[in-house]
Amino acid sequence: MDFPARQKNIQQRLAVCRLDALLVSHLPNLRYLCGFTGSAGSLLLTGAGSTFFTDVRYETQAHSEVKGAKVTIARKALLSAVGEWIASRHKRSKKWVLGIEAEHLTVAERKRLAELLPAGVRLRNAPALVEQARMVKDDEEIIRIRHAAQLGATLFDRALKVLHPGVKEVEVAAEMEYAARLAGAAEMSFPTIVASGARSALPHGRASQQPIPAGSFVVCDFGVILGGYCSDQTRTVWVGDASSKEGNEARFAYEGVKDAQQAAIAAVRAEVSAGEVDAAARKVLRKAGLGRYFTHSTGHGVGLEIHEAPRVAAGQKEVLKPGMVITIEPGVYFPGKWGVRIEDIVVVRDGGCEILTPTSKDFLAVRSS
Amino acid sequence: MDFPARQKNIQQRLAVCRLDALLVSHLPNLRYLCGFTGSAGSLLLTGAGSTFFTDVRYETQAHSEVKGAKVTIARKALLSAVGEWIASRHKRSKKWVLGIEAEHLTVAERKRLAELLPAGVRLRNAPALVEQARMVKDDEEIIRIRHAAQLGATLFDRALKVLHPGVKEVEVAAEMEYAARLAGAAEMSFPTIVASGARSALPHGRASQQPIPAGSFVVCDFGVILGGYCSDQTRTVWVGDASSKEGNEARFAYEGVKDAQQAAIAAVRAEVSAGEVDAAARKVLRKAGLGRYFTHSTGHGVGLEIHEAPRVAAGQKEVLKPGMVITIEPGVYFPGKWGVRIEDIVVVRDGGCEILTPTSKDFLAVRSS
């Protein structure tokens, strides 16, 4: 990763935003800009260079990880160190505007920082410069996300080995997470969803102690963090007889979601807006009479964070660019009954997109073992 | 959990803080006050009652989980719904002060909220009322933390079955996490630390792909979330010959940390300050000539969050009360060589404390298998 170039890119935008400096404290932004992977740090970017602040717990780690910035170890609270560093270098007479990450800095942190700054220094809410830069992934980032997606896909194969009626949802999740760890994942990118029976109608149904019942769907939504980058994938499996009346109804909903997902993927290419991709999925479900059961947005960006820009939702004007990585995950939910969701990760390309999730999306029914 | 009583407790403090209402958005505070376990919500507490806001993803879940508050589903952004709700009920002429959680609300969220509020409504940074209430655990909470600590302890036994020279750190972590999941843990309370060789000198050395070398310590610091509550425990194991020159030196450091940990535990009781507990550990290490290698604080509160109030650190004036649950975890670190840390969870009682971590702290050496 070319950390100095990423910092330079932000530094070059400071003047246009009428900022003399930017204080970055959001951890994924720090990792993106200078490689730091710990849990406490701040990066001060000025036209003249970068200074990274962390506390004594991360002294060794910061010196080995941080690239393109001078490392300063705070002997007290991190923001105090930043404030004092600025105060010691600032000429009293000079006006100086320090940009802050308004979406991440808390009200209390802003107040503490402001109290430490010398006269002449003013805080301003900066635009989301780093998040905007992070939207378009470089080749090395795409390779990492591809590896994460490939590892993620192997977990679903593992899940299918244990997913049967009577097995607890968490037993399926535990198998997947164990395999992920041994294969080198730092952790799961979010709490694993294995939602069966009526729980499959909960879009965020974390794996529970519930035994998987027959005659319903199981939604498996999961991802790993590998090399710092997230994967995100959903597959939904029918448990029971696929040729029964219930099975036929399930299949109808499943095929509707699958068609919607494929329509959205077909709509992804550079220069299209995120809202148009969302609309493509919604249109298919509406035509199938399932539109009102699709209660969330179609997708989101993925990278160092599991949810990042752009949002792929109704009316979103953000124009897709080559190198953006987004999820496409329509679903339909019948409260008290069951739900279906299918999700892939795709990379936006010039004339279309590349699907990173290698798993089949054919309707799959699991019978009693 | 008596959620209505918890809400009432906060409501009764509003007037003293010169607040007409408090907007709670920090997720652990929401779980504490009304039982909601999802990832997006806000609770508005006024003298007249409580209203809980969430988005459509959590409609079913909120109606089944939330106690003591009316549930409102936001059709747009959550804070917009809160702002509109207040605007629709507020009499223009009346002055009304809404407290916000300054340590959690971001600068941007505060700005968006302020823009939606009608004239007469003013925002004020509220004291950390909910965090203060959460410091003292009730009997049901202590039972949950005890269960979490007991499950956590079984993971260390599991770790010892696989921890040998040549085994990768992540293989040990994977075993522990797999066992935790099957036993009902929702997730680990933080990324599992299995730090061997020179990595044991990193206080936050997450399990890596590094094979465990002989002739060094392995620090295992781990916890589970069970029933919503966290456990936190550290044990350090010597890998290699305990009777060698290196082994003797290791043992000296280990016994120093163990004595310091026991001295800190002996200092814990109601009416003592957190700073006094920290000082007790520090004094023992200083006498052993190890004081300068103890580079972090002695402990922290544990409950719904892995790190919560009170801090157990040098100079902390917070007075311990019966029912507080804290960690005691001194350690010494020799950069490039190795480190040692020992950590238990204890409940503050009137004349002393109760240790919740059942694992032995005797020096333990693991030889090649």
Contacts between the chains, C-beta under 8 A, distances in Angstrom:
chain1	res1	chain2	res2	distance
A	38	B	204	6.7
A	39	B	204	7.1
A	56	B	295	5.4
A	56	B	296	7.3
A	57	B	203	5.0
A	57	B	204	5.9
A	57	B	295	7.3
A	57	B	296	5.9
A	58	B	204	7.3
A	60	B	201	7.2
A	60	B	202	6.1
A	60	B	335	5.5
A	61	B	202	6.2
A	61	B	204	7.6
A	100	B	107	6.7
A	102	B	106	6.6
A	102	B	107	4.2
A	102	B	108	4.0
A	102	B	111	7.0
A	103	B	106	5.8
A	103	B	107	7.8
A	103	B	108	4.6
A	104	B	106	6.1
A	105	B	106	6.4
A	105	B	107	5.3
A	106	B	102	6.6
A	106	B	103	5.8
A	106	B	104	6.1
A	106	B	105	6.4
A	106	B	106	5.8
A	106	B	107	7.2
A	107	B	100	6.7
A	107	B	102	4.2
A	107	B	103	7.8
A	107	B	105	5.3
A	107	B	106	7.2
A	107	B	107	6.0
A	107	B	110	5.1
A	107	B	125	6.3
A	108	B	102	4.0
A	108	B	103	4.6
A	108	B	125	6.8
A	110	B	107	5.2
A	111	B	102	7.0
A	111	B	125	7.3
A	125	B	107	6.3
A	125	B	108	6.8
A	125	B	111	7.3
A	170	B	181	5.7
A	170	B	182	7.0
A	170	B	184	7.2
A	171	B	182	6.6
A	173	B	181	6.3
A	174	B	178	5.5
A	174	B	181	3.6
A	174	B	182	5.3
A	177	B	177	6.4
A	177	B	178	7.1
A	177	B	181	6.3
A	178	B	174	5.5
A	178	B	177	7.1
A	178	B	178	4.2
A	178	B	181	7.9
A	181	B	170	5.7
A	181	B	173	6.4
A	181	B	174	3.7
A	181	B	177	6.3
A	181	B	178	7.9
A	182	B	170	7.0
A	182	B	171	6.6
A	182	B	174	5.2
A	184	B	170	7.2
A	184	B	209	6.2
A	186	B	191	7.1
A	186	B	206	7.0
A	187	B	191	5.8
A	191	B	186	7.2
A	191	B	187	5.9
A	201	B	60	7.2
A	202	B	60	6.1
A	202	B	61	6.2
A	203	B	57	5.0
A	204	B	38	6.7
A	204	B	39	7.1
A	204	B	57	6.0
A	204	B	58	7.3
A	204	B	61	7.6
A	206	B	186	7.0
A	209	B	184	6.2
A	295	B	56	5.4
A	295	B	57	7.3
A	296	B	56	7.4
A	296	B	57	5.9
A	335	B	59	8.0
A	335	B	60	5.5
